[in-house]
Amino acid sequence: MAFQNPLSTFGIVVIIAAIASLLVGMYKLFWIRPFLGNSTWLTFNAIFDIIIGLIMLFNKEFGMLLVTISLALMFLLDSITTLGLAKTIQSFSTKYYTIDTIISIIGIILGIVLLFSPIITVISISTIIALLFIIFGISLITHSF
């Protein structure tokens, strides 16, 4: 179903992201803030999360744009981080360093493509999420040995 109608899948991803943003904002505002006292930054951040969640929920175009850019940036930043951490692994194992480097470079290329071609993200959201989990899983398996 997800591959037959990618736009509806993407719409569901936007709704899930909006609800997650709302819940995180409320969690910060009503659960974390009482423990930290009257933190201006935390209050601002929580309200910002709630506002973004509401806008995403009621303005589908904004939600789609935000999820598209966020997904591309997440791929890019996670891959850059993994590439940086690969240098630490190099002293332990050349094989794992090579695997991490290749996976990171693929992730960086994919992140750049997604950032500059948001329509690709919308069309292939199911595959992208699956790839994200596969890349993350391979990275975790690699690091566990």
N, C-alpha and C positions, 0 to 999 in steps of 0.2 A: 504494500500500500504506500509506503513512504517513497518508493522509487517511481510509482505511477503518478503521484501527485505531490511533487516536492514543495509546491507553494503552501499547501495545507500543512505539511510537516514543518515548514519554516514558521508558519503562523503559530503553531503549537509551541515551538521553541521560544518564540517571542513572548507568548503568554506565560510560559514557565519562568522565563527570565524576569518578567515583570512581577510575577507573584513572589519570586525569590528576592527581588529588590525590595518589595514592600515588607516582606517578613524580616529581612535583615535590618531594615530601617526601624521597624517596630521593636525588634530585639534590642538594638542599640539604645533606642530611646527609653524603653520601659524596663529593660532588664539590666543592661550594663551601666547606664547613666546613674541610677541610684547608688551603685557601689562606688563610683568615681566622684560623686559629688556633682556640683554644677559645672560641668566641663563644657565650655562654649563650643570648642571644636567638635566634640563628640555629638553635641546637640545639632549643630549645623550639618554634620556629616549624616546623621540619622534622618533629619528632615529632607536632606538632599536625596538620599536613597528612596525615601517614601515618594517624593515628588517625581523622580525619574521613573519609579515603578508605576505610578498613576498615569504619567504621560505615555509610557510604553503600552499600558493596558488600554488606554482610550484613543491613542493616536497610532494606528498600526504602522504607518509609514515611518514615523520616528523610531518606533520599536525595531522595525526591520533594519533600518540604517544603523542604529546603535548596536544591535546584535551582530550585524555583519562586520562592522569596524572592530568591535570587541573581540570577536572570534579571530579575525586576522591578526590583531595585535597580540592576542594570547599565543597564537602559534608562533609568531615572530619572537616575542620576548622569552617564551619557554625554550625555544630552540637556541636562542643566543645564550641563555643561562646554561643549558645543557652543554653547549659548545665550550663555554668557559670552564665548566666543571670537568670536562673531558681531560683538561690538562692535568688535573689532580690524579685522574685514573691512569694517565700515561706512565707514571712511575711504577705502577703496580702491574699493569698488563697492556701490552701493545695491541692485543686482539680486541679487548674491550674499548680501548681508546679509539681504534679504527671504527668499530661499530657505532660508538657514540658520536663520533665526528660525522660519519655518513648520515646517520639519522638526523643529526642537528642541521646539516646542510640541506637535506631534503625538507625539513621543517621550515627553515629560513626561506627557501625558494617558494614553498607553498604559502607561507605567510605573506610574502611580497606579492605573489600573484593574487591572493585573496584581497589584499589591501587595495590594489589598483584595479581589480575587476570584481566588484561586489556582486554582480549578477551571477558569477560562478558560485559564490557562496550560497545565494538563494536557491539556485538550481540543484546544487549538490550537497545540501546541508546534512542529509542522512549519511552520505559517504564520508563527509568531512568529520563528523562526530565519530564515526567508526574508526577512521584513520587516526584521529586524536587519541582514542583509547588504545589502539594498536601500538602507536608510537610510544605512548606513555608506558604501556605494559612492557614493551620490549626494553625500554630504558630501565624500568624497575627490575626486570629479570636480569638484565646485564649487571646492574649494580648489586644484586643480591649474591653474586658469586665472588 
